[in-house]
Amino acid sequence: MIEQKVAGGRSVVGRVVSDKMHKTIVVEVERKVKHAIYGKYMKRFSKMYAHDDENIGKIGDVVLIKQSRPLSKTKHWVLVQVLEKAEQDVLE
């Protein structure tokens, strides 16, 4: 998980895994956690719902999202920008 300081609070970089909802995207954020006993680093994923007002986020895009006030029951993040567009071949 890449965490950056953006005006207005915490922000993270993740990959869009769903864009089926209207004005909402689901972003999967990866973080690495050290195992308590064995010391091996493991990948852990979190899914965050982000508000995408213009529906520009597509599946596979790498996006920057920032924390905001609660917009709905599950949506607490807002899309700031699309950092990397997905390859069209991956989608098909």
C-alpha positions as a printed Julia matrix, in Angstrom:
92×3 Matrix{Float64}:
   0.0     0.0     0.0
   1.38    3.35   -0.99
   0.12    6.02    1.33
   0.52    9.64    0.34
  -0.26   12.93    1.99
  -2.96   14.75    0.05
  -4.77   17.79    1.37
  -7.78   16.49    3.25
  -6.44   13.34    4.89
  -5.19    9.86    4.13
  -4.84    8.61    0.57
  -3.9     5.24   -0.92
  -3.06    3.75   -4.32
  -4.88    0.62   -5.5
  -6.27   -1.27   -8.48
  -9.91   -1.06   -9.62
 -11.57   -4.49   -9.4
 -15.17   -3.46  -10.15
 -16.92   -0.57  -11.89
 -20.4    -2.06  -12.19
 -22.1     0.45   -9.88
 -23.15    3.94  -10.93
 -20.6     6.55   -9.72
 -18.83    3.95   -7.54
 -15.7     1.86   -8.01
 -14.26   -0.91   -5.85
 -10.52   -0.49   -5.27
  -8.3    -3.32   -3.98
  -5.37   -2.08   -1.89
  -2.44   -4.39   -1.14
  -0.37   -4.21    2.04
   2.39   -6.41    3.41
   2.16   -7.78    6.95
   4.91   -9.59    8.81
   3.9   -12.96   10.28
   4.15  -12.86   14.1
   5.95  -16.21   14.5
   7.71  -16.98   11.22
   8.67  -13.45   10.19
   7.64  -13.96    6.57
   5.92  -11.05    4.85
   2.45  -11.88    3.56
   0.18   -9.95    1.21
  -3.13   -8.76    2.61
  -5.8    -7.04    0.55
  -8.53   -4.56    1.47
 -11.46   -3.6    -0.75
 -12.54    0.02   -0.53
 -15.55    1.62   -2.17
 -14.74    4.98   -3.75
 -16.94    7.69   -5.24
 -16.24    8.19   -8.96
 -18.41   11.12  -10.01
 -17.59   10.96  -13.74
 -17.35    7.14  -14.07
 -13.77    7.33  -15.4
 -12.33    4.41  -13.38
 -12.32    1.12  -15.31
 -11.37   -2.42  -14.24
  -7.6    -2.79  -14.04
  -6.78    0.92  -13.66
  -4.34    1.99  -10.94
  -5.96    4.87   -9.05
  -5.29    7.28   -6.21
  -8.15    7.59   -3.71
  -8.45    9.77   -0.63
 -10.51    9.46    2.51
 -13.62   11.61    2.85
 -16.73   11.94    4.92
 -19.12    8.98    4.76
 -21.01    9.18    1.47
 -23.09    6.04    2.08
 -23.09    2.96    4.28
 -19.89    1.56    2.73
 -18.45    4.45    0.69
 -15.86    6.58    2.54
 -13.33    7.29   -0.22
 -13.2     9.59   -3.28
 -11.31    9.04   -6.53
  -8.56   11.68   -6.93
  -6.94   10.59  -10.2
  -6.24    7.65  -12.47
  -2.49    6.99  -12.32
  -2.3     4.21  -14.93
  -4.87    3.06  -17.45
  -5.49   -0.68  -17.9
  -4.43   -2.51  -21.04
  -7.39   -3.27  -23.32
  -6.11   -6.84  -23.94
  -6.39   -7.66  -20.23
 -10.07   -6.75  -20.18
 -11.04   -9.1   -23.02
